[in-house]
Amino acid sequence: MASIEPMKQFLVHEVVHIDPIVVPGLGAINMSITNSVLAMMIGALIIVALLGSAARGQLVPGRMQAFGEALYNLIDGTLVGPMIGDKGRPYIPFIFSIFMMVLVLNMMGLVFAIGNLGGQEWTFTATAQLAVTATLALITFLSVVVIGFVKNGFKFFKLFAPGGVPWPMLIFLVPIEIISFMVRPLTLSMRLFGNMIGGHVVMNIFATFVVMLAVLGMSGGIATLGWLGAGVSFFMVVALTALEFIVAFLQAFVFAALACVYLNDVVNLDSHGH
């Protein structure tokens, strides 16, 4: 009977080989397309196709335009507007792009998960890779830092000195605030990474139980009870799949919401009492 290997689905494999490019001072750079890169490329194409079909500009929107406007209004009316205010409107495209990228990659990992059970190496959940989530988190973090300096100059450092606090306390609070600020990329990346990898591992284990227990049930005798276990496992797969779709959406929403919180700190720096 086959062994359970739930982590195999997260292994990075080369899909299209491209000869390395030698860069002076850096050495040979591997330009081959892996299943992770392919998943992100497909995700980008899906986003372009989805938003392209939604950008009709019709007075009476069709289904795709209504869907696109609903997603945009979710970011504008639920996140950026309430959290940042009117000053946050220039950053809606950035927040919307981050949200769509995380959402599509999360959903792709679920829709194509059946391929993992069939041993297909081209199927991949990109957001279950720490390198991908860390890159998205760093892009968000560095964007906040750059915007903070552009808008506030050296007043940006007031972010680490809460207003109204006696100066002796600042000796202790400033390092805490700095550490809290610097770990933001870590918490952003680990939250998304952990949720996606954990859900997929559990789904894979129960899906494997379905097959293994069903094969056992074919043996007859007392082993026929394996069919009962297979049925329970199948129900768990269905339930977990529905839950994972909700989690996939919520994780994209939370990622965008936290990006808004971080942007609000630097965009409305003077109104926070620092």
C-alpha positions as CSV (number, residue, x, y, z in Angstrom):
1,M,0.0,0.0,0.0
2,A,1.3,3.4,-0.9
3,S,2.8,5.6,1.8
4,I,1.3,9.0,2.7
5,E,3.5,11.8,1.5
6,P,1.5,15.0,2.1
7,M,4.6,17.3,1.7
8,K,5.4,16.0,-1.8
9,Q,2.9,18.4,-3.3
10,F,5.1,21.3,-2.2
11,L,8.3,20.2,-3.8
12,V,9.6,22.6,-6.5
13,H,10.3,20.8,-9.8
14,E,11.7,22.1,-13.1
15,V,9.1,22.1,-15.8
16,V,10.9,23.9,-18.7
17,H,14.7,23.8,-18.8
18,I,16.4,27.0,-19.8
19,D,20.2,27.2,-19.9
20,P,21.7,29.3,-17.1
21,I,22.7,32.8,-17.8
22,V,26.2,33.8,-16.7
23,V,26.2,37.3,-15.1
24,P,29.7,38.7,-14.3
25,G,30.1,38.9,-10.5
26,L,27.0,36.8,-9.8
27,G,27.9,33.6,-11.6
28,A,25.4,31.4,-13.4
29,I,21.7,32.2,-12.8
30,N,19.2,29.4,-13.3
31,M,16.4,30.7,-15.6
32,S,14.5,27.4,-15.8
33,I,10.7,27.6,-15.3
34,T,9.7,25.6,-12.2
35,N,6.2,24.5,-11.2
36,S,6.1,27.5,-8.8
37,V,7.0,30.0,-11.5
38,L,4.5,28.4,-13.9
39,A,1.7,28.6,-11.3
40,M,2.5,32.3,-10.8
41,M,2.6,32.9,-14.5
42,I,-0.8,31.2,-15.0
43,G,-2.1,33.2,-12.1
44,A,-1.0,36.5,-13.7
45,L,-2.7,35.5,-16.9
46,I,-5.9,34.6,-15.1
47,I,-5.9,38.0,-13.4
48,V,-5.3,39.9,-16.7
49,A,-8.0,37.9,-18.4
50,L,-10.4,38.3,-15.5
51,L,-10.0,42.0,-15.1
52,G,-9.8,42.5,-18.9
53,S,-13.2,40.9,-19.4
54,A,-14.5,43.0,-16.5
55,A,-13.3,46.3,-17.8
56,R,-16.2,46.9,-20.1
57,G,-17.3,50.3,-18.8
58,Q,-20.9,49.6,-19.7
59,L,-23.7,51.6,-18.1
60,V,-25.5,48.4,-17.3
61,P,-22.8,46.0,-16.3
62,G,-22.8,42.4,-17.3
63,R,-21.9,39.6,-15.0
64,M,-18.1,39.9,-15.4
65,Q,-18.1,43.7,-15.1
66,A,-20.4,43.4,-12.0
67,F,-18.0,40.8,-10.5
68,G,-15.0,43.0,-11.1
69,E,-16.7,46.0,-9.7
70,A,-17.7,44.0,-6.6
71,L,-14.1,43.0,-6.0
72,Y,-12.9,46.6,-6.5
73,N,-15.6,48.0,-4.2
74,L,-14.7,45.4,-1.6
75,I,-11.2,46.9,-1.4
76,D,-12.3,50.5,-1.8
77,G,-15.4,50.5,0.5
78,T,-14.4,47.9,3.1
79,L,-10.7,48.3,3.5
80,V,-9.1,51.5,2.0
81,G,-11.9,53.9,2.7
82,P,-12.6,53.0,6.3
83,M,-9.0,52.3,7.3
84,I,-7.1,55.1,5.5
85,G,-9.7,57.6,4.4
86,D,-9.5,59.9,1.4
87,K,-5.7,59.9,1.5
88,G,-5.7,56.2,0.8
89,R,-7.3,56.4,-2.6
90,P,-4.0,56.7,-4.6
91,Y,-3.0,53.3,-3.1
92,I,-6.2,51.4,-4.1
93,P,-4.5,49.9,-7.2
94,F,-1.6,48.6,-5.1
95,I,-3.9,47.1,-2.5
96,F,-6.2,45.7,-5.1
97,S,-3.3,44.1,-7.0
98,I,-1.9,42.4,-3.9
99,F,-5.4,41.2,-3.0
100,M,-6.0,39.7,-6.5
101,M,-2.6,38.1,-6.7
102,V,-3.0,36.3,-3.3
103,L,-6.6,35.4,-4.0
104,V,-6.0,33.9,-7.4
105,L,-2.9,31.9,-6.3
106,N,-4.8,30.6,-3.3
107,M,-7.8,29.6,-5.4
108,M,-5.6,28.0,-8.0
109,G,-4.0,25.8,-5.4
110,L,-7.4,24.4,-4.5
111,V,-8.9,24.1,-8.0
112,F,-5.8,22.3,-9.3
113,A,-5.3,20.2,-6.1
114,I,-6.8,17.2,-7.8
115,G,-3.7,17.2,-10.0
116,N,-1.6,16.7,-6.9
117,L,-3.5,13.5,-6.1
118,G,-2.9,12.3,-9.6
119,G,0.9,12.8,-9.3
120,Q,1.0,15.8,-11.7
121,E,4.0,18.0,-11.0
122,W,2.7,21.1,-12.9
123,T,0.0,21.7,-10.3
124,F,1.3,23.9,-7.5
125,T,0.1,26.1,-4.7
126,A,2.5,29.1,-5.0
127,T,1.3,30.7,-1.7
128,A,2.3,27.5,0.2
129,Q,5.9,28.5,-0.6
130,L,7.5,30.7,2.0
131,A,9.7,32.3,-0.6
132,V,6.6,33.6,-2.5
133,T,4.7,34.8,0.6
134,A,7.9,36.4,1.9
135,T,8.4,38.3,-1.4
136,L,4.8,39.6,-1.3
137,A,5.3,40.6,2.3
138,L,8.6,42.4,1.6
139,I,7.1,44.2,-1.4
140,T,4.3,45.5,0.9
141,F,6.7,46.4,3.7
142,L,9.2,48.2,1.5
143,S,6.4,50.1,-0.2
144,V,5.1,51.3,3.2
145,V,8.6,52.4,4.1
146,V,9.2,54.3,0.9
147,I,5.7,55.9,1.0
148,G,6.4,56.9,4.6
149,F,9.6,58.7,3.8
150,V,8.2,60.3,0.7
151,K,5.2,61.7,2.5
152,N,6.8,62.5,5.9
153,G,10.5,62.7,5.4
154,F,12.4,62.2,8.7
155,K,9.1,62.6,10.6
156,F,8.6,59.0,9.6
157,F,10.6,58.1,12.7
158,K,7.9,59.6,14.9
159,L,6.1,56.3,14.2
160,F,8.3,54.7,16.8
161,A,7.7,57.3,19.5
162,P,4.1,57.3,20.7
163,G,2.9,60.7,21.6
164,G,2.1,61.6,25.2
165,V,4.6,59.1,26.7
166,P,7.1,60.4,29.2
167,W,10.5,60.5,27.7
168,P,12.1,58.1,30.2
169,M,9.6,55.5,29.0
170,L,10.7,56.0,25.4
171,I,13.9,54.3,26.2
172,F,11.9,51.1,26.5
173,L,9.1,51.8,24.1
174,V,11.1,52.9,21.0
175,P,13.0,49.6,20.7
176,I,9.8,47.6,21.2
177,E,8.1,49.7,18.5
178,I,11.0,49.3,16.1
179,I,11.0,45.5,16.6
180,S,7.3,45.4,16.2
181,F,7.6,47.3,12.9
182,M,10.5,45.2,11.6
183,V,8.7,41.8,12.2
184,R,5.8,42.8,10.0
185,P,7.1,41.1,6.9
186,L,7.6,37.9,8.9
187,T,4.1,37.9,10.3
188,L,2.6,38.7,7.0
189,S,4.4,35.9,5.2
190,M,4.1,33.3,7.9
191,R,0.4,33.8,8.3
192,L,-0.4,33.2,4.7
193,F,2.2,30.4,4.3
194,G,1.1,28.6,7.4
195,N,-2.6,28.6,6.5
196,M,-2.2,27.4,3.0
197,I,0.3,24.7,3.7
198,G,-1.6,23.4,6.7
199,G,-4.9,23.1,4.9
200,H,-3.4,21.4,1.9
201,V,-1.5,18.9,4.1
202,V,-4.7,17.9,5.9
203,M,-6.7,17.6,2.7
204,N,-4.1,15.4,1.1
205,I,-4.0,13.1,4.1
206,F,-7.7,12.6,4.2
207,A,-7.8,12.2,0.4
208,T,-5.2,9.5,0.7
209,F,-7.2,7.8,3.4
210,V,-10.2,7.6,1.0
211,V,-8.2,5.6,-1.5
212,M,-6.3,3.4,1.0
213,L,-9.4,2.5,3.0
214,A,-11.4,1.8,-0.1
215,V,-8.7,-0.6,-1.3
216,L,-8.7,-2.2,2.1
217,G,-12.5,-2.6,2.0
218,M,-12.3,-4.6,-1.3
219,S,-10.5,-7.4,0.6
220,G,-13.7,-8.6,2.2
221,G,-14.4,-9.8,5.6
222,I,-13.8,-7.5,8.6
223,A,-11.8,-5.3,6.2
224,T,-15.1,-4.3,4.6
225,L,-15.3,-1.7,7.3
226,G,-12.7,0.1,5.3
227,W,-15.6,1.4,3.1
228,L,-17.0,3.1,6.2
229,G,-13.7,4.8,6.9
230,A,-13.4,5.8,3.2
231,G,-16.8,7.4,3.3
232,V,-16.0,9.4,6.4
233,S,-12.7,10.5,4.9
234,F,-14.4,11.5,1.7
235,F,-16.9,13.6,3.7
236,M,-13.9,15.2,5.5
237,V,-12.3,16.0,2.1
238,V,-15.5,17.7,0.9
239,A,-15.9,19.7,4.1
240,L,-12.3,20.7,4.2
241,T,-12.4,21.7,0.6
242,A,-15.3,24.1,1.3
243,L,-13.5,25.4,4.3
244,E,-10.3,25.9,2.4
245,F,-12.1,28.0,-0.2
246,I,-13.3,30.3,2.6
247,V,-9.8,30.4,4.1
248,A,-8.3,31.2,0.7
249,F,-10.5,34.2,0.3
250,L,-10.1,35.3,4.0
251,Q,-6.3,35.1,3.8
252,A,-6.2,37.3,0.7
253,F,-8.6,39.7,2.5
254,V,-6.5,39.7,5.7
255,F,-3.3,40.3,3.7
256,A,-4.9,43.3,2.0
257,A,-6.3,44.5,5.3
258,L,-3.0,44.4,7.1
259,A,-1.4,46.2,4.2
260,C,-4.0,49.0,4.7
261,V,-3.2,49.1,8.4
262,Y,0.5,49.6,7.7
263,L,-0.2,52.2,5.0
264,N,-2.5,54.1,7.4
265,D,0.3,54.4,9.9
266,V,2.5,56.3,7.5
267,V,-0.2,58.1,5.4
268,N,-2.0,59.5,8.4
269,L,1.1,59.7,10.7
270,D,0.3,63.2,12.1
271,S,-3.2,62.1,13.1
272,H,-2.1,59.2,15.3
273,G,-0.9,61.3,18.2
274,H,2.8,60.5,17.6
